[in-house]
Amino acid sequence: MADQYQSREERKKNLQTSGNPKKVKKKSGGVFKKIFLTLVALGIVGILGGVGAFAYMVKDAPKLDPKLLKDPIPSKILDKNGNTVTEIGPVNREYVNYNEIPKQVENAVLATEDYRFYQHHGIDWVRLGGAVLANFQHGFGSEGGSTITQQVVKNAFLTQQKTLSRKVQEAWLAYQLEQKYTKHQIFEMYVNKVYVSENSYGLATAAKIYYGKSLAKLDLSEAAQLAGMPQSPNNYNPFTHPDLAEKRRNIVLSLMYQHGFITKQQMDDAEKNHVKDDVLKQAQRTVNEKPYDSFIDEVINEVKDKTDFDINTDGLTIYTTLDKNAQEYVYKLLNTNEIIDYPDNKFQAGITLLDTKTGEIRAIGGGRNQQVKYGFNYAIDAQRQPGSTIKPILDYGPAIENLNWGTYHEIDDKPVTYSTGKQFGNWDQRYMGPMTMRTALQLSRNSPAVQTLQQVGLDKAKQFANNLGIPLKEIYESYAIGGLKTGVSTLEMAGAYSAFGNSGIYIAPHAVTKVQLRDGTIIDLTPQPKVVMKDSTAFMITDMLKSVLVSPGTGVRASVPGLPIAGKTGTTNYTPEELSQYNIPSSTYVPDAWFTGYTTNFTASIWTGYPDRKTPISAGSNQRIAQLIFKNLMAYVSDGINTPDFKMPNSVEPVRIEKGTMPPELASDNTPDSDVLTEYAVKGYAPTSVSDKYSKMDAPSNLTAKYDDTKKQIMLTWNYNSTSNSNVQFDVSIDNGTGAKHVTQTTNSLTIPANPGDKYTFTIVAISGDKKSDPASTSIEVPKTAAGTGNTTGTTPGNKPPGNTNGTGTGNGTNTGTGTGNGSGNGSGPSTGTGSGTGTGTNGNNGSNPGGSNGGTGGTSTPPTTEQGTQSGSSPGSTNH
């Protein structure tokens, strides 16, 4: 090694000392190498810097959260016929799956936004390069190079600010998105995410808004117009800027032609259409959703309470029970004075209309002059004291259910107190004495109601109410007349009353029947029917409530001619302290007025009043507005449909009760109709004792009628044993064929003049006070006066020879007939001239018909003389007897 080293040193020294030294040439490739190495180093540094910068910028990029890719999709609300009413959500979005997107729409989008969409992997480097060059030339943000994938990422995860950091994050997330989802899935995301003005998202939504069509029904011009909107949605809104929208459409059509999606002829034809002529006109696109707000409020509540879904974002299809016609009528009823004359604009009302048999809510009136969408709802949110409308629920219903009271049960309307000793009174501060349960309910008497609750017991009454959907946590005797602490809503009251009209079956009031998810899954939300009382209780309460709408009932103004309706009025009162505190002028002013009623088809509950108790309803007609609302609503929804009456079940039997009996007794056969009440009893619990107030008296006996020919009158006599009945009178009915006439007698005989030839029928009834006997009857026929002529030949023994006598005769007899008879008689007359004579005779037996007693009178005789003798001969003629 040393030798080698020395030799090298020596050689070096020799070179330095030589006479003609040669210059050593540097290699030219070294410079380029250094440049190259420098560039490489700079490149590496740049790459490392770029990677570092990239890493720095994407470190704060949001994660690719699949949940954020799920668009908030509004829910559709359908009415009872399956027709769309409205959509609920923070934005308006009509979601569409990829396989539902027409190819024409897809081509328009691709041509406009990203025609190389199916060739890149999230970033289009060719387009990006052009965008970068444009940004260097004209400033950053002058042109975008975002692909459809990047736009999806931007809309889902990033802001709309045009910064380098955001663009880097956008590219990074776009790459990740392409790794996890297919192109079709990403395209579907884009179509449903893009903003299309009108607070709406998605091209399918735009198709409905601007053209009233689905995507599948758009023509080329319409598809191009919508595809061009996302670049500047508000500027290209065809409603507000139809000219700009048309220019943008034409650009899209030219791009479609440029990229080979359509022919030039198709482009030219589509450009001939004018956007302003194609889009919907104002009248077509204006939908007044206000009439449905109150009902939709209940829909939102039910979906929230019964499911875990978000009605605003989950894209549910909600099937409801809404009757659009009824709902629109309710809105008109409350918000105009066309039907009801309201006292002022502050006067409020809440309405719930149900189907009696199903519990389905047909309409809800949430209030008058409502300004806030889904604001306070007086039908479902207000909790007001129900007044006397609670009486069937807490008092009389439980009494029939638990004590088997009949509708005739007697209650004394008298002053009573609560068990605590606290006093209360009837609304009119009067008491009417004993009355039936029906009458007590019909006239809305408070004392009988409280007495009934006291006999039923608080626990049983509370359970009965809870079963009917009235959520009582506690109960006091004051609740019997509606003094509830927490109050009730019209929705709850309608549900409770509908069970009475549905044979004791309660179905909770509901606005939603089922919900369909986006994947087609159906969730049934219909409540199950529940038997909450005997059908006997339901029918008997119903029949009593029908009396409320009949005079002198308190609800006559709610009646609808031809409709069998059961219902109840209710008003609440101010305490003496409230009257003073609120400066209310009279105790006749009230804070609340109700009417709740039903037919076999519909149930409606109406509350009226002011937002707070401080403002009273004045006395008079304003307190009856609830009845008028009910009347008009029930008449409207019942028009043109059959409304059968309520049918008595086999568990009930009708009974004839004698009025005024206490305890109730059955009417006897003799009870006057005016004193008979037709009522109902639970079968097996009807009264068994029969009232003897109208028991039968002994009937008159030995009734005889005789005719006195001399006096031309009839003598009527009878016997009567009056030892068991004092102050007996007799009602005598006389009928000779011209109509019965009545005579009252206190004696046992009667004489009346008689008309010859008439037949008389007499009927006698004994009367003592309210009691009557069975009748006694007889008849008699009065003979007519006899008239006839004849020839009589006889022999007169004596001094004179026989002679011929012509004359006339009259006779009386008990039989009437025509014939020839023989008789003997005595007569006297002058011997000469014209004479007269009298004679008596017996019935003759010769002739076709036996005659009566013939007597001959008068005759002529020659020579004149006085004679007595016996005549015999024939006397042809006719005699009437």
Residue pairs with C-beta under 8 A, 6 or more apart in sequence:
15 21
54 168
54 172
57 164
57 165
57 168
57 169
58 168
58 169
58 172
60 169
61 157
61 169
61 172
61 173
62 68
62 157
62 158
62 169
62 173
64 157
64 173
64 176
64 177
64 180
65 157
68 156
68 157
69 152
69 156
69 189
71 93
71 95
71 189
71 192
71 193
71 201
71 202
72 89
72 90
72 91
72 93
72 312
72 313
73 89
73 93
73 95
73 313
73 314
73 315
73 518
74 87
74 88
74 89
74 90
74 91
74 92
74 93
74 312
74 313
74 315
75 87
75 88
75 89
75 303
75 311
75 312
75 314
75 315
75 316
75 317
75 318
76 84
76 87
76 316
76 317
76 318
77 84
77 85
77 86
77 87
77 88
77 292
77 296
77 299
77 318
77 320
77 322
78 84
78 85
78 317
78 318
78 319
78 320
79 85
79 320
79 322
79 323
79 324
80 320
80 321
80 322
80 323
80 360
80 362
82 319
83 324
85 289
85 292
85 296
85 320
85 322
85 324
86 287
86 289
86 292
86 296
88 296
88 299
88 300
88 311
88 312
89 311
89 312
89 313
90 312
90 313
91 199
91 200
91 201
92 198
92 199
92 200
92 201
92 205
92 209
93 192
93 200
93 201
93 202
93 205
94 202
94 204
94 205
94 207
94 208
95 192
95 202
95 204
95 315
95 518
96 188
96 191
96 192
96 202
96 203
96 204
96 215
97 188
98 184
98 185
98 187
98 188
98 191
100 204
100 215
100 216
101 187
101 188
101 191
101 215
102 215
102 216
102 218
102 223
104 218
104 220
104 223
105 191
105 203
105 215
105 218
105 223
105 226
105 227
106 187
107 256
107 261
107 262
108 223
108 224
108 226
108 227
108 228
108 252
108 256
108 261
109 148
109 187
109 190
109 191
109 203
109 227
110 117
110 148
110 259
110 261
111 227
111 252
111 255
111 256
111 258
111 259
111 261
112 227
112 228
112 231
112 251
112 252
112 255
113 147
113 148
113 151
113 190
113 227
113 230
114 124
114 127
114 147
114 148
114 149
115 255
115 259
116 124
116 126
116 127
116 147
117 147
117 148
117 149
117 183
117 187
118 183
120 147
121 175
121 178
122 147
122 149
122 150
122 171
122 174
122 175
122 177
122 178
123 147
123 149
123 150
123 171
123 174
123 175
124 145
124 147
127 145
127 147
128 145
129 145
130 143
130 145
131 143
131 144
131 145
132 145
134 142
134 143
135 141
135 142
135 143
140 162
140 164
141 162
144 162
146 154
146 170
147 174
148 186
148 187
148 190
149 174
149 177
149 178
149 186
150 170
150 171
150 174
151 190
151 193
151 194
151 230
152 174
152 177
152 186
152 189
152 190
152 193
153 170
153 173
153 174
153 177
154 160
154 166
154 170
155 193
155 194
156 189
156 193
157 173
158 166
158 169
158 170
158 173
159 166
177 186
178 186
181 189
191 202
191 203
191 204
192 201
192 202
192 203
192 204
193 201
193 202
194 201
194 202
194 203
194 229
194 230
194 233
195 201
195 230
195 233
196 202
196 203
196 205
196 206
196 209
196 226
196 229
196 230
196 233
197 229
197 233
197 234
197 236
197 237
198 209
198 237
198 239
200 206
200 209
203 215
203 226
203 227
204 214
204 215
206 226
206 229
207 213
207 214
207 215
207 217
207 218
207 222
207 226
208 214
209 280
209 285
210 222
210 225
210 226
210 238
210 239
210 279
210 280
211 218
211 222
211 278
211 279
211 280
212 280
212 284
212 285
213 222
215 223
218 226
219 270
219 273
220 253
220 262
220 266
220 269
220 270
221 249
221 253
221 270
221 271
221 273
221 275
221 278
222 278
224 249
224 252
224 253
224 256
224 270
225 236
225 238
225 245
225 246
225 248
225 249
225 252
225 275
225 278
227 252
228 236
228 245
228 248
228 249
228 251
228 252
229 236
229 237
229 245
229 248
231 248
232 248
234 240
235 241
235 244
236 244
236 245
236 248
237 245
238 245
238 246
238 275
238 276
238 278
238 279
239 279
239 285
242 274
242 275
242 276
242 279
243 275
243 276
245 275
246 274
246 275
246 276
249 270
249 271
249 275
250 271
253 262
253 267
253 270
253 271
254 267
256 262
256 267
257 263
257 264
257 266
257 267
262 270
289 296
290 331
290 370
291 327
291 328
291 330
291 331
291 332
292 322
292 324
292 327
293 366
293 370
293 373
293 374
294 364
294 365
294 366
294 367
294 370
294 377
294 379
295 320
295 322
295 327
295 361
295 363
295 364
295 511
296 374
297 364
297 366
297 374
297 377
297 380
298 361
298 364
298 377
298 380
298 491
298 511
299 311
299 318
299 320
299 511
299 512
300 311
300 374
301 380
302 510
302 511
302 512
302 525
303 309
303 311
303 316
303 318
303 512
303 515
304 311
306 512
306 525
307 515
307 523
307 525
309 316
309 515
309 517
311 318
314 517
314 518
315 517
315 518
316 515
316 516
316 517
316 518
317 515
317 516
318 512
318 515
318 516
319 512
319 513
319 514
319 515
319 516
320 511
320 512
320 513
321 355
321 358
321 360
321 361
321 362
321 510
321 511
321 512
321 513
322 361
322 362
322 363
322 511
323 353
323 362
323 363
323 637
326 353
326 362
326 363
326 633
326 636
326 637
327 362
327 363
327 364
329 363
329 633
329 636
329 637
330 351
330 353
330 363
330 364
330 365
330 633
331 365
332 338
332 339
333 339
333 340
333 351
333 365
333 629
333 632
333 633
334 349
334 351
334 365
334 367
334 368
335 368
335 369
339 632
340 625
340 628
340 629
340 632
342 368
342 625
343 618
343 622
345 368
345 369
346 610
346 611
346 615
347 368
347 608
347 609
347 610
347 617
347 622
347 625
348 367
348 368
348 378
348 608
348 609
348 610
348 611
349 365
349 367
349 368
349 378
349 606
349 607
349 608
349 625
349 626
349 629
350 365
350 366
350 367
350 377
350 378
350 379
350 380
350 382
350 489
350 490
350 606
350 607
351 363
351 364
351 365
351 379
351 490
351 604
351 605
351 606
351 629
351 633
352 361
352 363
352 364
352 365
352 379
352 380
352 489
352 490
352 491
352 493
352 494
352 509
352 604
352 605
353 361
353 362
353 363
353 364
353 494
353 602
353 603
353 604
353 633
353 637
354 360
354 361
354 362
354 494
354 495
354 498
354 509
354 602
354 603
354 604
355 362
355 601
355 602
355 603
356 498
356 501
356 502
356 598
356 599
356 600
356 601
356 602
356 603
357 502
357 600
357 601
358 507
359 495
359 498
359 506
359 507
359 508
359 509
359 510
359 527
360 509
360 510
360 511
360 513
361 491
361 509
361 510
361 511
362 602
362 637
364 377
364 379
364 380
364 491
364 511
365 378
365 379
366 375
366 376
366 377
366 378
366 379
366 380
367 375
367 376
367 377
367 378
367 379
376 382
378 490
378 607
379 489
379 490
379 491
379 607
380 489
380 490
380 491
381 489
382 487
382 489
382 490
382 607
383 486
383 487
383 488
383 489
384 487
384 488
384 489
384 572
384 591
384 592
384 607
384 609
385 482
385 483
385 484
385 487
385 488
385 572
385 591
385 592
386 482
386 484
386 487
386 488
386 493
386 570
386 572
386 592
386 594
387 481
387 482
387 569
387 570
387 571
387 572
387 592
387 593
387 594
388 444
388 446
388 449
388 481
388 482
388 554
388 568
388 569
388 570
388 571
389 482
389 493
389 568
389 569
389 570
389 594
389 595
389 596
389 605
390 470
390 479
390 480
390 481
390 482
390 484
390 488
390 570
391 441
391 444
391 449
391 480
391 481
391 482
391 568
392 441
392 497
392 500
392 541
392 544
392 545
392 568
393 464
393 465
393 468
393 470
393 496
394 453
394 461
394 464
394 465
394 475
394 479
394 480
395 449
395 450
395 452
395 453
395 456
395 461
395 480
396 405
396 437
396 441
396 449
396 452
396 541
396 544
397 464
397 500
397 533
397 537
397 541
398 453
398 456
398 460
398 461
398 464
399 405
399 409
399 437
399 452
399 455
399 456
400 536
400 537
400 540
400 541
400 682
401 464
401 533
401 534
401 537
402 456
402 457
402 460
403 455
403 456
404 682
404 685
405 437
406 437
406 540
406 655
406 657
406 664
406 679
406 680
406 681
406 682
406 685
406 686
406 687
407 436
407 437
407 438
407 540
407 543
407 544
407 679
407 680
407 681
408 436
408 437
408 438
408 655
408 657
408 664
408 677
408 679
408 680
408 681
409 436
409 437
409 664
410 434
410 435
410 436
410 437
410 661
410 662
410 663
410 664
411 434
411 435
411 436
411 437
411 440
411 448
411 451
411 452
412 433
412 434
412 435
412 447
412 448
412 451
413 426
413 431
413 432
413 433
413 434
413 435
413 440
413 445
413 447
413 448
414 431
414 433
414 447
415 425
415 431
415 447
416 447
416 450
416 451
417 423
417 424
418 424
418 450
418 477
418 478
419 454
419 477
420 477
424 446
424 450
424 478
424 481
425 446
425 447
426 445
426 446
426 447
427 444
427 446
427 571
427 573
431 447
432 443
432 445
434 660
434 662
435 443
435 445
435 448
436 657
436 664
436 677
436 679
437 448
437 452
437 544
438 543
438 544
438 547
438 679
439 445
439 547
440 448
440 449
441 544
441 545
441 547
441 548
441 568
442 544
442 547
442 548
442 550
442 552
442 553
442 554
443 552
443 553
443 554
444 548
444 554
444 568
444 569
446 480
446 481
449 480
449 481
450 477
450 480
450 481
452 480
453 461
453 477
453 479
453 480
454 477
458 475
458 476
458 477
459 475
461 475
461 479
461 480
462 472
462 474
462 475
464 532
464 533
465 472
465 475
465 496
466 472
467 506
467 530
467 532
467 533
468 495
468 496
468 499
468 506
468 532
469 492
469 495
469 496
469 506
469 508
469 509
470 488
470 492
470 493
470 496
471 492
472 479
472 484
473 486
474 485
476 483
482 570
482 572
483 572
490 596
490 605
490 606
490 607
491 509
491 605
492 509
493 594
493 596
493 605
494 509
494 596
494 603
494 604
494 605
495 506
495 507
495 508
495 509
496 506
497 567
497 596
497 597
497 598
497 603
497 605
498 506
498 507
498 509
498 598
498 603
499 505
499 506
499 532
499 533
499 538
500 538
500 541
500 542
500 545
500 566
500 598
501 538
501 542
501 566
501 598
501 599
501 600
501 603
501 646
502 538
503 535
503 538
503 539
503 649
504 531
504 532
504 533
504 534
504 535
504 537
504 538
505 529
505 530
505 531
505 532
506 529
506 530
506 531
506 532
507 527
507 528
507 529
507 530
508 527
510 525
510 526
510 527
512 525
513 524
513 525
513 526
514 522
514 523
514 524
514 525
514 526
515 522
515 523
515 525
516 522
516 523
517 523
534 651
534 682
535 649
535 651
535 652
536 649
536 651
536 652
536 682
536 683
539 646
539 647
539 648
539 649
539 652
539 680
540 652
540 680
540 682
541 566
542 566
542 646
543 566
543 646
543 680
545 566
545 567
545 568
545 597
546 564
546 565
546 566
546 646
547 553
548 554
548 555
548 566
548 567
548 568
548 569
549 555
549 556
549 558
549 559
549 565
549 566
549 567
549 597
550 556
550 559
554 569
555 567
555 568
555 569
555 595
555 597
555 627
557 624
557 627
557 628
557 631
558 565
558 567
558 569
558 595
558 597
558 627
558 628
558 630
558 631
558 634
559 565
559 631
560 631
560 634
560 635
560 638
563 599
563 634
563 635
563 638
563 643
564 599
564 600
564 643
564 644
564 645
564 646
565 597
565 598
565 599
565 634
566 597
566 598
566 599
566 646
567 595
567 596
567 597
567 598
567 630
568 594
568 595
568 596
568 597
569 593
569 594
569 595
569 626
569 627
570 592
570 593
570 594
570 595
570 596
571 590
571 592
571 593
571 594
571 623
572 590
572 591
572 592
573 587
573 590
573 591
574 582
574 584
574 587
574 589
574 590
574 591
574 613
574 616
578 584
578 613
579 587
582 613
582 614
582 616
584 616
586 619
588 619
589 616
589 617
589 618
589 619
590 616
590 617
590 623
591 609
591 610
591 613
591 616
591 617
592 607
592 608
592 609
592 617
593 607
593 608
593 609
593 617
593 622
593 623
593 624
593 625
593 626
594 605
594 606
594 607
594 608
594 626
595 605
595 606
595 626
595 627
595 629
595 630
596 603
596 604
596 605
596 606
597 603
597 604
597 630
597 634
598 604
599 634
599 638
599 643
600 643
600 644
600 645
600 646
601 637
601 638
601 641
601 643
602 634
602 637
602 638
604 630
604 633
604 634
606 626
606 629
606 630
606 633
607 626
608 617
608 625
608 626
608 629
609 617
610 616
610 617
617 623
648 654
648 680
650 683
651 682
651 683
652 680
652 681
652 682
652 683
653 680
653 681
653 683
653 686
654 678
654 679
654 680
654 681
655 666
655 678
655 679
655 680
655 681
655 686
655 687
656 666
656 667
656 671
656 676
656 677
656 678
657 664
657 665
657 666
657 667
657 676
657 677
657 678
657 679
657 687
658 664
658 665
658 666
658 667
658 668
658 671
658 675
658 676
658 677
658 691
658 693
658 694
659 675
659 676
659 677
660 675
661 691
661 693
663 687
664 687
665 687
665 689
665 690
665 691
666 686
666 687
666 688
666 689
666 690
666 691
667 675
667 676
667 677
667 690
667 691
667 694
668 690
668 691
668 692
668 693
668 694
668 695
670 694
670 695
670 696
670 771
670 772
671 691
671 693
671 694
672 694
672 770
675 694
681 687
693 770
694 770
694 771
694 772
695 771
696 771
696 772
696 773
696 774
697 724
697 725
697 728
697 766
697 767
697 768
697 771
697 772
697 773
698 720
698 721
698 724
698 725
698 766
698 773
699 765
699 766
699 773
699 774
699 775
699 776
700 718
700 719
700 720
700 730
700 748
700 764
700 765
700 766
700 773
700 776
701 718
701 719
701 720
701 776
702 717
702 718
702 719
703 716
703 717
703 718
703 762
703 764
703 776
703 777
703 778
704 716
704 717
704 718
704 778
705 714
705 715
705 716
705 760
705 762
705 778
705 779
705 780
706 714
706 715
706 780
707 713
707 714
707 715
707 754
707 780
707 782
707 783
708 714
708 715
709 783
709 812
712 753
712 754
712 756
713 751
713 752
713 753
713 754
714 751
714 752
714 753
714 754
714 760
714 780
714 782
715 749
715 751
716 732
716 749
716 750
716 751
716 752
716 762
717 748
717 749
718 730
718 748
718 749
718 764
718 776
719 748
720 728
720 730
720 748
720 766
722 728
725 766
725 768
725 771
726 768
727 768
727 769
728 746
728 766
728 767
728 768
729 744
729 745
729 746
729 766
729 767
729 768
730 744
730 745
730 746
730 748
730 764
730 765
730 766
730 767
731 742
731 743
731 744
731 764
731 765
731 767
732 742
732 743
732 744
732 745
732 750
732 762
732 763
732 764
733 740
733 741
733 742
733 762
733 763
733 764
733 765
734 740
734 741
734 742
734 743
734 752
734 760
734 761
734 762
735 741
735 760
735 761
735 762
735 763
736 755
736 758
736 759
736 760
736 761
737 758
737 759
740 763
743 750
754 760
754 782
755 782
756 782
756 783
756 784
756 785
757 782
757 783
757 784
758 781
758 782
759 779
759 780
759 781
759 782
760 779
760 780
760 781
760 782
761 777
761 778
761 779
762 777
762 778
762 779
763 775
763 776
763 777
764 775
764 776
764 777
765 772
765 773
765 774
765 775
765 776
766 772
766 773
767 773
783 816
783 881
784 880
785 880
786 810
786 811
786 812
786 813
786 852
786 879
786 880
786 881
787 810
787 879
787 880
788 808
788 809
788 877
788 878
788 879
788 880
789 808
789 877
790 808
790 809
790 875
790 876
790 877
791 806
791 874
791 875
791 876
792 805
792 806
792 807
792 809
792 856
792 859
792 871
792 873
792 874
792 875
793 804
793 805
793 873
793 874
794 802
794 805
794 869
794 870
794 871
794 872
794 873
795 802
795 869
795 871
795 872
796 802
796 803
796 867
796 869
796 871
797 869
797 870
798 865
798 867
798 869
799 865
800 831
800 861
800 863
800 865
800 867
803 861
803 862
805 856
805 859
805 860
805 861
805 871
806 859
806 860
807 837
807 856
807 857
807 858
807 859
807 860
808 857
808 858
809 839
809 854
809 855
809 856
809 857
809 875
810 855
810 857
811 841
811 852
811 853
811 854
811 855
811 879
811 881
812 852
812 853
812 881
813 843
813 851
813 852
813 853
813 879
813 881
814 852
814 881
815 850
815 851
815 852
815 881
816 852
816 880
816 881
817 849
817 850
817 851
817 852
817 879
817 881
818 848
818 849
818 851
818 878
818 879
819 844
819 846
819 847
819 848
819 849
819 850
819 851
820 844
820 846
820 847
820 848
820 851
820 874
820 875
820 876
821 841
821 843
821 844
821 845
821 846
821 847
821 850
821 851
821 854
821 875
822 844
822 845
822 846
822 872
822 874
823 839
823 841
823 842
823 844
823 853
823 854
823 855
823 856
823 875
824 841
824 842
824 870
824 871
824 872
825 839
825 840
825 841
825 855
825 856
825 870
825 871
826 838
826 839
826 840
826 868
826 869
826 870
827 837
827 838
827 839
827 856
827 857
827 859
827 868
827 869
827 871
828 837
828 838
828 866
828 867
828 868
829 835
829 836
829 837
829 858
829 859
829 861
829 866
829 867
830 861
830 864
830 865
830 866
831 861
831 862
831 863
831 864
831 865
831 866
831 867
832 861
832 862
832 863
832 864
832 865
833 860
833 864
834 858
834 860
835 858
835 859
835 860
835 861
835 864
836 857
836 858
836 859
837 856
837 857
837 858
837 859
838 855
838 857
839 855
839 856
839 857
839 871
840 853
840 855
841 853
841 854
841 855
841 856
842 853
843 850
843 851
843 852
843 853
844 850
844 851
844 854
851 879
852 879
852 881
854 875
854 879
856 871
856 875
861 867
